Amino acid sequence: MTFEEAQKAVDDWIKTIGVKYFSELTNLAILMEEVGEFSRIVARKYGDQSFKKGEDPEALPKEFGDILFVLICLANQMGISMEDALRSTLEKNTNRDKDRHKNNPKLQDP
């Protein structure tokens, strides 16, 4: 699925099942909530915390999908092409960092 197809699929879902978009501010709050849920699982799976009873250690893909869904909602509401946004960021990062990471001694293999 392309970004364009994903944005259309989410828009179609919102208009048929979701009734209408939540406000941008509400979607931002939902995004922060979803990122928090993702972070909690990462902290338990890869960090020092342990899972609580009833928490699903395999829920990362679900939480990742939730984050992506809300990001797509926000992009749609704000008239942002996710493909164009990513392309622009890749170009910016390439121009800014083309030598930076190669020359970072912290990133060199011993």
Number of C-alpha atoms within 10 A of each C-alpha: 7 9 14 13 10 15 23 14 14 17 19 13 13 15 12 10 9 12 10 11 15 15 12 15 10 12 17 16 13 17 20 14 14 19 16 14 18 20 14 16 21 16 14 15 15 9 10 9 12 13 14 9 6 6 12 10 13 10 14 17 10 11 18 14 14 19 21 16 16 20 18 23 23 22 16 17 15 10 9 13 15 18 13 12 12 12 12 12 12 12 12 12 11 12 11 10 12 11 10 10 11 11 11 9 9 9 9 9 5 5
